[in-house]
Amino acid sequence: MQMARRRHVPYISQMVQTECGLCCCAMILRYYKSNESLLDLREFIEVGRDGLSMKQLQGLLVERGFDSKMYRASVEQLKKFKMPVIVHWNNEHFLIVEKFTSSGVLIVDPATGSRKITEAEFAEKFSNYVLTAIPTEQYTPRKKTRRSPWFHVMMMIWEKKRLMFLALIVSVVSYLIMLQIPNLVESIIDQAAKSTDVGWLNKYLLGIAAITLLYLFVLLARGLSYIVLNVAVSRELVSKTFLHLLKLPFKFFDVRTSGDLIYRLGSINGLRELLTTQLIGGFVDLGAMAFILYYMLSKSVLLTLTAIGICALNVLFMALTRKSIADSINNEIVMQTKSQSIQVESLFSISSIKMSGMEDQVYQNWDGSFEQVLDKYKKRSVIQNIYNSVNGTFQTIGPIIILIMGMYLTFSRQLTIGEVIAFQALSVTFFGLSTSLFGVYTQYLLATTYLDRAHDIWEQAPEVTPENPIPHDLKGQVELKNVSFSYTAHSDKVLKDINLRIEAGQKVAIVGSSGSGKSTLGKVLVGLYSPTSGEVFYDDIPMKSLDRKELCRQMGIVPQDITLFNKTIYENIVMNKPVELEEVMEAAKIAQIHDEIMAMPMGYRTVISEMGMNLSGGQRQRVALAKALLNQPKLIILDEATSSLDVINESRISYYLKSAGCTRIVIAHRLSTIKDSDVIIVMKHGEIVEQGSHEELIELGKVYSELYSAQVGSEDQALMLT
């Protein structure tokens, strides 16, 4: 079958670390003229935190109308395949092989872009697994179904249409004033050719002074209108994006690095400047060129066509270099994202890095990625330098060519000297604006790359909330009926048919070895994950009928990984709630942290460093616990929340929670802390395998008994060593 296809495999950047395989499928589809986006493919097969297998990629391609087969092949055998193909790379990644050449192998890597490598390097990292993709008779390229990312931006700008209209009106006035300047030049030169004295110049000096003041005022007004527009668009673009990001489901953040998301938000800040100053300014410059062209045509069609011809050559060169510039910009941004992610992760983990003496290794890891950033920057700069040099040459030579041709027209009496000089002066502005527009085009390519990354945020559906949530005061009873959970529809279940009822006021412990699913169960309980099947009930009301945010406000939650903000202790506990200091102090006393706070020089006004690094692990846990206790919750979930506390503090906190009649769900590794639980739930491989009191489970002598014996034995051994 003869199928229309592109000359090269178009590069599509992976937005998530685990999406390399899906990106490869998207690039194959785009190569064969199907305009499906990553979002379209995600609807067919969701990528979880573990990525996709080659078998799953094959299923996607077959469903889309391809004859797709998996092979194990050597490099020499691979050369005989019909390209492009998807290959497994370095036993951890997927990329596309576009073709073999005499000088190497052209690959398209979703993580870093298109590049050519030597055959030796390819052979070293090729994992010998190949996935072919050949269109069948049933294959039909799909049309674009989603709006361009520019649609979101244009809608935001359109909401500020009054400001836009004001900026355009002021700009039009500035063009009209600017067009009077060549008329003035023409008049002065022609008058000078006829006159024998200079007295007539005085009236022109007054005219020039008036035009200068008027033009200055208009330019100030235009600049001010741009500033107001910039602020308005920034408020819409940045604030709406951040608000939408906060409303996305937890699963969105589960597979994306903090560094990548921080870079995307930073890109949006850069995007606002590109939109309001560069792109809108470019649109205004385009209007100026239209005014100038109209004036030039009224003076000389031949000279105008010459100017247009010179610009056309520039446009042709721009078209020839467009793909190279776009690819180089995209590749540079991808590597900048990776480099920044390493920096952010390193700063978040600085204590671990210091304690393990890994500073040099971390630096080398970052330095390697930064070298790639510089390499991509150099390649982009070289291409842009060539482009700018050619552009600058046209801008310099163009007015000279216009002047020479104008002189020919002067000798043939078609134009006066004044008209030629005025036309030439205006052509300088015309070529300058055209050069500026070509620069704006480069900024447009950069903005498009930024938008593609922001689009991944905008197109994600926000967390599902009930239209008419049931108002409810939580009493503390929880029930799970046949609850199962998997990260994607195609991945294994992490939780399997969980049935559990917790009565109000009970203390229930959830235990199990690492990977048993206990922390995942905790996230399902608070609504961070929605069950794949089954349902969670609070006080016999389905959780999906309640407002999750309101439910969480009535619960106390102390997670395993405690995050404190770079604010005062007081602000970290109240979290913008209207609470008196006395109430905060009472919660801190219950959490056994009040005395330690008061011993600090600034007391509750002590500023916590980022991530709470100036507090001990136990202090961080107790500050988080004070925050959880502030609302006097009827239910509290503690995920390893007392692992850093000493026995005395832990006992006091446990006593208060019990006396307050608070339902306690404790997810624990330290089994010695949960012996007094009413019910202990034992999990293994995502299932509840045992439940009962501590004594009952010890007597049963199975999973819990083994876990407890192992922990008690290790603790006794540690005591003997001390």
C-alpha positions in Angstrom: 0.0 0.0 0.0 1.3 3.4 -1.0 0.8 5.6 2.0 1.4 9.4 2.2 4.1 10.1 4.8 6.4 12.9 5.9 10.0 13.3 4.9 11.2 13.0 8.5 9.7 11.6 11.7 8.3 14.7 13.5 9.6 15.1 17.0 7.1 14.9 19.9 8.5 15.6 23.3 7.5 13.3 26.2 5.7 15.3 28.9 6.1 12.5 31.5 9.1 10.3 32.2 7.2 7.1 31.6 5.6 8.3 28.3 8.5 7.5 25.9 6.7 4.5 24.3 3.5 6.5 23.8 5.4 9.4 22.3 7.0 7.0 19.8 3.6 5.7 18.8 2.4 9.4 18.4 5.5 10.1 16.2 4.8 7.1 14.0 1.2 8.2 13.6 2.3 11.7 12.8 4.8 10.4 10.2 1.9 8.7 8.4 -0.1 11.9 8.4 -2.4 11.2 11.3 -2.8 14.2 13.5 -3.6 12.5 16.9 -2.1 14.1 19.9 -0.7 12.5 23.0 -3.9 13.4 24.8 -5.9 11.4 22.2 -3.6 8.3 22.7 -3.8 8.7 26.5 -7.6 8.2 26.3 -7.0 4.8 24.6 -4.2 3.7 26.9 -3.3 5.5 30.1 0.3 5.6 31.1 0.9 5.0 34.8 4.0 5.4 36.9 5.5 2.2 35.4 5.2 3.1 31.8 4.0 0.8 28.9 5.3 -2.5 27.6 6.2 -3.2 24.0 3.2 -5.5 23.9 0.9 -2.6 24.9 2.5 -0.3 22.2 1.9 -3.0 19.6 -1.8 -3.3 20.7 -2.1 0.5 20.3 -0.6 0.5 16.8 -2.7 -2.5 15.7 -5.9 -0.8 16.9 -4.9 2.3 14.8 -4.7 0.2 11.6 -1.0 -0.9 11.5 0.6 -4.2 10.9 2.8 -4.2 13.9 5.1 -7.0 15.0 7.8 -7.5 17.7 11.2 -8.9 16.9 14.5 -9.6 18.5 17.2 -8.5 16.1 20.8 -7.6 15.8 22.0 -4.2 14.4 22.7 -5.9 11.0 19.3 -7.5 10.9 17.7 -4.1 11.9 19.1 -2.5 8.8 16.8 -4.6 6.7 13.6 -3.5 8.4 11.3 -1.0 6.8 11.9 2.3 8.7 10.9 4.0 10.9 10.7 1.5 13.7 10.4 1.7 17.5 13.4 0.1 19.4 14.0 -0.6 23.1 17.0 1.4 24.2 19.4 0.8 27.0 17.0 -1.6 28.6 14.9 1.3 30.0 13.6 3.5 27.2 11.9 3.6 23.8 12.9 5.6 20.8 12.5 5.7 17.0 15.2 4.7 14.4 14.5 6.8 11.4 17.2 5.5 9.1 20.7 4.2 8.8 23.2 6.3 6.8 26.8 6.0 5.8 27.8 8.2 8.7 25.6 6.8 11.4 22.1 6.2 12.7 19.4 8.9 12.7 17.3 8.4 15.8 14.4 10.4 17.3 14.4 10.3 21.1 11.2 11.5 22.9 13.4 12.7 25.8 16.1 14.6 23.8 14.9 15.1 20.2 16.3 14.1 16.8 20.0 13.4 16.5 22.5 11.3 14.6 24.8 8.9 16.5 27.5 6.5 15.4 26.7 2.9 14.6 29.0 1.9 17.5 27.2 4.0 20.0 23.9 2.7 18.7 25.0 -1.0 19.0 26.2 -0.3 22.6 22.7 0.9 23.8 20.4 -1.0 21.4 18.5 -3.6 23.5 17.8 -5.8 20.5 14.0 -5.5 20.6 12.2 -3.9 17.7 8.6 -3.0 17.1 7.6 -2.4 13.4 4.7 -0.3 12.2 3.5 -0.6 8.6 0.1 0.8 7.6 -2.5 -1.7 6.4 -5.3 -1.1 3.9 -7.6 -0.4 6.9 -5.4 2.5 8.1 -7.0 5.9 7.9 -5.1 9.0 9.1 -7.2 10.8 11.7 -7.9 14.5 11.6 -7.0 16.9 14.4 -9.6 16.7 17.0 -8.2 19.0 19.7 -7.8 22.8 19.6 -4.3 24.3 19.2 -2.7 25.5 22.4 -2.8 28.9 20.8 -6.6 28.8 21.2 -6.4 29.0 25.0 -4.1 32.0 24.7 -6.2 33.8 22.0 -9.3 33.3 24.2 -7.5 34.9 27.2 -6.3 37.8 25.0 -9.8 38.2 23.5 -11.2 38.6 27.0 -9.0 41.8 27.1 -10.3 43.0 23.7 -10.9 46.6 24.9 -7.2 46.9 26.0 -6.2 45.3 22.7 -8.3 47.7 20.7 -6.9 50.7 22.7 -3.3 49.5 21.9 -4.2 49.1 18.2 -5.8 52.6 18.0 -2.7 54.2 19.6 -0.5 52.2 17.3 -2.4 53.3 14.2 -2.1 57.0 15.3 1.7 56.4 15.6 1.8 55.0 12.1 -0.1 58.0 10.7 2.4 60.3 12.3 5.3 58.2 11.1 4.1 58.5 7.5 4.2 62.3 7.7 8.0 62.2 8.2 8.8 61.0 4.6 6.4 63.6 3.3 8.2 66.2 5.3 11.6 65.0 4.0 10.4 65.0 0.4 9.0 68.5 0.8 12.2 69.9 2.4 14.5 68.4 -0.3 12.3 69.5 -3.2 12.0 73.0 -1.7 15.8 73.2 -1.1 16.4 72.3 -4.8 14.3 75.4 -5.8 15.2 78.0 -3.2 18.2 80.3 -2.9 17.8 81.2 0.8 17.1 79.3 4.0 14.3 81.5 5.5 11.6 79.0 4.5 13.2 76.4 6.8 11.8 78.1 10.0 8.3 77.0 9.3 9.5 73.4 8.8 11.4 73.6 12.1 8.2 74.5 13.9 6.4 71.6 12.2 9.2 69.2 13.1 9.0 70.3 16.7 5.2 69.8 16.8 5.5 66.3 15.2 8.3 65.3 17.6 6.2 66.2 20.7 3.1 64.5 19.3 5.0 61.4 18.4 6.7 61.3 21.8 3.3 61.5 23.5 1.8 58.8 21.3 4.8 56.4 21.8 4.5 56.9 25.6 0.7 56.1 25.3 1.5 53.0 23.2 4.1 51.8 25.7 1.7 52.3 28.6 -1.1 50.5 26.8 1.3 47.5 26.3 2.2 47.5 30.0 -1.5 47.5 31.0 -2.2 44.7 28.5 0.8 42.8 29.7 -0.4 42.9 33.3 -3.9 42.0 32.4 -2.9 39.0 30.3 -0.3 37.9 32.9 -3.1 37.8 35.5 -5.2 35.6 33.3 -2.5 33.4 32.0 -0.4 32.7 35.1 -3.1 32.7 37.7 -5.6 30.5 35.7 -2.8 28.0 34.9 -1.7 27.7 38.5 -5.3 27.4 39.8 -6.0 24.7 37.2 -2.8 22.9 38.2 -3.9 22.9 41.8 -7.3 21.4 40.8 -5.8 18.4 38.9 -6.0 14.9 40.3 -3.2 13.6 42.5 -2.3 11.0 39.8 -1.2 13.9 37.5 1.6 14.8 40.0 2.4 11.2 40.7 4.1 10.7 37.3 5.7 14.2 36.9 8.8 15.6 38.6 8.6 18.8 40.6 11.5 20.2 38.5 9.5 19.7 35.3 6.4 21.4 36.7 8.4 24.3 38.1 10.0 24.7 34.7 6.6 24.7 33.0 5.3 27.4 35.4 8.4 29.4 34.8 7.9 29.0 31.0 4.4 30.5 31.4 5.9 33.5 33.1 8.3 33.8 30.1 5.4 33.2 27.8 3.5 36.3 29.0 6.4 38.6 28.0 6.6 36.9 24.6 2.8 37.3 24.0 2.3 40.9 25.1 5.6 42.4 24.1 7.0 40.4 21.2 4.0 38.7 19.5 1.4 41.5 20.0 4.1 44.0 19.1 4.8 41.9 16.0 1.2 42.1 15.1 1.3 45.8 15.5 4.5 46.0 13.3 2.6 44.0 10.7 0.0 46.8 10.6 2.8 49.4 10.3 4.2 47.5 7.3 0.7 47.6 5.7 0.6 51.4 6.1 4.1 51.8 4.8 3.3 49.5 1.8 0.3 51.6 0.9 2.3 54.8 1.0 5.1 53.2 -1.0 2.7 52.0 -3.7 1.3 55.4 -4.0 4.8 56.7 -4.9 6.3 54.0 -7.0 5.0 50.5 -7.9 8.4 49.4 -9.2 10.3 50.4 -6.1 7.6 48.8 -3.9 7.8 45.5 -5.8 11.6 45.6 -5.5 11.2 46.0 -1.7 8.7 43.2 -1.6 11.0 41.0 -3.7 13.9 41.5 -1.2 11.5 40.6 1.7 10.3 37.5 -0.2 13.9 36.2 -0.4 14.2 36.7 3.3 10.9 34.8 3.8 12.2 32.0 1.6 15.3 31.7 3.7 13.2 31.7 6.9 11.1 28.9 5.5 14.2 26.8 4.7 15.6 27.3 8.3 12.3 27.0 10.1 12.4 23.3 11.0 16.1 23.5 12.1 15.3 26.5 14.4 12.1 24.9 15.8 13.9 21.6 16.5 16.9 23.3 18.1 14.6 25.4 20.4 12.6 22.3 21.4 15.7 20.2 22.1 17.2 23.0 24.2 14.1 23.4 26.3 13.9 19.6 26.9 17.4 19.6 28.2 16.8 22.7 30.3 13.9 20.9 31.9 16.0 17.9 32.7 18.8 20.0 34.1 16.5 22.0 36.3 14.7 18.8 37.5 18.1 17.5 38.8 18.8 20.8 40.6 15.3 20.9 42.2 15.5 17.2 43.3 19.1 17.8 44.7 17.9 20.8 46.8 15.0 18.8 48.1 17.3 15.9 49.0 20.2 18.0 50.3 20.3 16.4 53.7 20.5 12.9 52.2 23.2 14.0 49.8 25.3 15.6 52.6 24.9 12.6 54.9 26.0 10.2 52.2 28.8 12.4 50.9 27.4 12.3 47.4 27.9 16.0 46.5 30.5 15.3 43.7 28.4 12.5 42.2 25.3 14.7 42.2 27.3 17.6 40.6 28.7 15.3 37.9 25.1 14.1 37.1 23.9 17.7 36.8 27.0 18.8 34.9 26.5 16.1 32.3 22.9 17.4 31.7 24.1 21.0 31.7 26.7 20.2 29.1 23.9 18.9 26.9 22.0 22.2 27.5 25.0 24.2 26.4 25.5 21.9 23.4 21.8 22.4 22.3 22.2 26.2 23.0 25.3 26.4 20.9 23.6 24.5 18.0 20.5 26.8 18.2 22.7 29.9 18.4 24.7 28.9 15.3 21.6 28.4 13.3 20.1 31.7 14.5 23.4 33.5 13.9 23.3 32.3 10.2 19.7 33.4 10.0 20.2 36.8 11.7 23.3 37.5 9.5 21.4 36.8 6.3 18.5 38.9 7.7 20.8 41.7 8.6 22.4 41.7 5.2 19.0 42.1 3.5 18.2 44.9 5.9 21.4 46.8 5.1 21.6 46.2 1.3 17.8 46.6 0.7 17.7 50.4 1.1 20.8 50.8 -1.0 19.3 48.9 -3.8 16.1 51.0 -3.5 18.2 54.2 -3.6 20.1 53.1 -6.8 16.9 52.1 -8.6 15.3 55.4 -7.4 18.1 57.3 -9.0 17.4 55.6 -12.3 13.8 56.7 -12.0 15.0 60.3 -11.2 17.0 60.4 -14.4 14.0 59.3 -16.4 11.9 62.0 -14.7 9.5 59.6 -13.0 10.4 60.7 -9.5 12.0 63.7 -7.9 15.1 63.6 -5.8 12.9 64.4 -2.7 10.6 61.5 -3.5 13.5 59.1 -3.9 15.1 60.1 -0.6 11.8 60.0 1.2 11.0 56.6 -0.3 14.5 55.3 0.6 14.1 56.6 4.2 10.8 54.8 4.5 12.3 51.6 3.0 14.8 51.6 5.9 11.8 51.5 8.3 10.1 48.9 6.1 13.1 46.6 6.1 13.7 47.2 9.8 10.1 46.2 10.6 10.4 43.1 8.3 13.6 42.1 10.2 11.7 42.6 13.5 8.9 40.4 12.3 11.3 37.6 11.4 12.7 37.9 14.9 9.1 37.7 16.2 8.7 34.5 14.2 11.6 32.9 16.1 9.9 34.1 19.3 6.7 32.5 18.0 8.5 29.1 17.7 9.8 29.5 21.2 6.3 30.4 22.5 4.8 27.4 20.7 7.2 25.1 22.5 6.3 26.7 25.9 2.7 26.4 25.0 3.0 22.7 24.2 4.3 22.2 27.7 1.6 24.4 29.3 -1.0 22.7 27.1 -0.3 19.4 28.9 -1.6 21.2 32.0 -4.5 23.0 30.4 -5.9 19.9 28.7 -6.0 17.7 31.8 -9.4 17.3 33.3 -9.7 18.7 36.8 -10.6 16.5 39.8 -14.2 15.3 39.6 -16.4 16.9 42.1 -20.1 16.3 42.7 -22.5 18.9 41.3 -24.6 19.0 44.5 -22.4 17.6 47.3 -24.2 16.4 50.4 -23.5 18.7 53.4 -22.4 16.5 56.3 -20.7 16.8 59.7 -18.3 13.9 59.9 -18.9 11.4 62.8 -15.9 9.1 62.1 -17.4 5.9 60.7 -15.7 4.6 57.5 -16.5 1.6 55.3 -14.9 0.2 52.1 -16.9 -2.1 49.9 -15.1 -4.2 47.3 -12.5 -1.5 46.8 -9.9 -2.2 44.1 -7.3 0.2 42.7 -4.8 0.2 39.8 -2.8 3.1 38.5 -4.1 2.6 35.0 -6.7 0.4 33.3 -3.9 -1.7 31.8 -1.8 -2.2 35.0 -2.1 -4.7 37.8 -4.3 -4.0 40.8 -2.5 -2.5 43.7 -5.5 -3.0 46.0 -7.8 -6.0 45.5 -11.4 -6.3 46.7 -10.9 -4.5 50.1 -13.8 -4.9 52.4 -13.4 -3.0 55.7 -15.7 -1.3 58.2 -14.3 1.0 60.9 -16.6 2.2 63.6 -16.5 5.7 65.0 -14.0 6.1 67.8 -12.1 2.9 67.0 -8.3 2.7 66.6 -7.5 0.7 63.5 -4.0 -0.1 62.4 -3.0 -1.1 58.9 0.3 -3.0 58.7 2.2 -5.0 56.1 5.6 -5.2 54.5 6.8 -2.6 52.0 4.8 -2.8 48.8 1.8 -4.4 50.5 -0.5 -1.5 49.5 -1.1 0.1 52.9 0.0 3.6 52.0 -2.0 3.4 48.7 -5.1 2.4 50.8 -4.5 5.5 52.9 -4.5 7.7 49.8 -7.8 6.1 48.7 -9.3 6.8 52.1 -8.6 10.6 51.8 -9.6 10.7 48.1 -6.2 11.3 46.5 -6.9 8.1 44.5 -10.3 7.1 43.3 -11.1 3.4 43.5 -11.0 1.6 40.1 -14.0 -0.4 41.4 -15.9 -0.5 44.6 -16.8 2.4 46.9 -15.7 4.3 50.0 -18.4 5.4 52.5 -18.2 8.0 55.3 -21.0 7.6 57.9 -22.8 5.4 55.3 -22.6 8.2 52.6 -20.7 7.5 49.4 -17.5 9.5 49.3 -18.2 10.5 45.7 -21.3 12.3 47.0 -19.3 14.4 49.4 -17.1 17.5 48.8 -13.6 16.0 49.2 -12.1 19.3 50.2 -14.8 19.8 52.9 -14.3 16.2 54.0 -10.6 16.7 54.4 -11.1 19.9 56.4 -13.1 17.8 59.0 -10.4 15.1 59.1 -6.9 15.2 60.5 -4.3 13.8 58.1 -0.6 13.4 58.9 1.2 11.9 55.9 4.4 9.9 55.8 6.3 12.7 54.0 5.6 15.8 56.0 6.0 19.1 54.1 6.3 22.4 56.0 6.3 25.8 54.4 8.8 28.6 54.7 6.6 30.5 57.1 6.2 30.8 60.8 5.3 27.9 63.0 1.9 29.6 63.7 1.2 30.0 60.0 2.1 26.4 59.3 -0.4 25.2 61.9 -3.3 27.5 61.0 -2.8 27.4 57.2 -4.8 30.6 56.6 -7.7 29.6 58.8 -9.2 32.3 61.1 -7.9 30.8 64.4 -6.8 32.5 67.7 -3.3 31.9 69.1 -4.8 30.2 72.2 -6.4 27.5 70.0 -3.1 27.0 68.2 -1.3 26.7 71.5 -3.9 24.1 72.8 -3.4 22.0 69.7 0.4 22.2 70.1 0.1 21.1 73.7 -1.8 18.0 72.7 0.8 17.3 70.0 3.5 17.6 72.8 5.3 20.4 70.9 4.2 23.6 72.8 7.1 23.7 75.3 9.7 23.3 72.6 8.1 26.1 70.5 8.1 28.4 73.5 11.8 27.6 74.2 12.6 29.1 70.7 13.6 32.8 70.7 10.6 33.8 68.5 8.1 31.2 69.9 5.2 30.7 67.5 6.7 33.4 65.2 9.8 31.3 64.5 10.2 31.0 60.8 10.6 27.4 59.5 13.1 26.9 56.8 12.1 25.4 53.5 11.0 21.7 53.9 11.3 22.3 57.7 15.0 21.6 57.6 15.6 23.6 60.8 13.4 21.3 62.8 14.1 17.7 63.9 12.1 14.8 62.4 10.0 14.5 65.6 9.4 18.2 65.8 8.2 18.3 62.1 5.8 15.4 62.9 4.4 17.1 66.0 3.9 20.4 64.1 2.0 18.5 61.4 0.0 16.7 64.1 -0.9 20.0 65.8 -2.2 21.2 62.4 -4.3 18.1 62.1 -5.7 18.4 65.6 -6.5 22.1 65.3 -10.1 21.4 64.0 -10.7 18.8 66.6 -11.3 16.1 64.0 -13.6 13.2 64.4 -11.3 11.1 62.2 -7.5 11.2 61.9 -5.3 9.2 59.6 -1.6 8.8 60.6 0.7 7.4 57.9 3.9 6.6 59.8 3.2 9.8 61.6 4.8 8.9 64.9 7.8 7.1 63.6 10.2 9.9 64.9 8.5 10.3 68.3 9.8 9.0 71.5 7.6 6.5 73.5 6.5 9.1 76.1 5.3 11.7 73.6 3.6 9.0 71.5 1.7 7.6 74.5 0.5 11.1 75.5 -0.8 11.8 72.0 -2.5 8.4 71.8 -4.2 8.9 75.1 -5.7 12.3 74.1 -7.0 10.9 70.8 -8.6 8.0 72.5 -10.2 10.2 75.2 -11.5 12.6 72.5 -13.4 9.7 70.9 -11.6 10.3 67.6 -11.5 7.5 65.0 -7.8 6.7 64.4 -6.5 5.0 61.3 -2.8 4.3 61.8 -0.6 3.1 58.9 2.5 1.7 60.7 5.8 -0.1 60.3 6.6 0.0 64.0 4.2 -2.7 65.3 5.1 -1.9 69.0 3.0 1.4 68.6 -0.2 -0.3 67.6 -0.6 -3.1 70.1 -3.5 -1.3 71.7 -5.5 -1.0 68.5 -9.1 -2.3 68.4 -8.4 -3.9 65.1 -5.2 -4.6 63.2 -5.5 -5.0 59.4 -2.7 -7.0 57.9 -2.1 -6.5 54.1 -0.1 -8.5 51.6 0.1 -8.0 47.9 -2.8 -5.5 48.0 -5.2 -7.8 49.9 -6.3 -8.0 53.5 -5.0 -11.4 54.7 -5.6 -11.0 58.4 -7.5 -8.8 60.9 -8.1 -8.9 64.6 -6.6 -7.6 67.8 -2.9 -7.9 68.6 -3.4 -10.9 70.9 -5.6 -12.7 68.3 -3.2 -12.2 65.5 -0.2 -13.3 67.6 -2.1 -16.5 68.6 -3.0 -17.1 64.9 0.7 -17.3 64.3 0.8 -16.3 60.6 1.8 -13.1 58.7 1.3 -10.6 61.6 3.0 -12.9 64.1 6.0 -13.3 61.8 6.3 -9.5 61.2 6.0 -8.8 64.9 8.6 -11.4 65.9 11.0 -10.1 63.3 10.6 -6.5 64.6 10.8 -7.4 68.3 13.9 -9.6 67.6 15.7 -6.7 65.8 14.7 -4.2 68.5 16.1 -6.6 71.2 19.3 -7.0 69.3 19.6 -3.2 68.9 19.2 -2.8 72.7 21.9 -5.5 73.3 24.3 -3.6 71.0 23.7 -0.4 73.0 
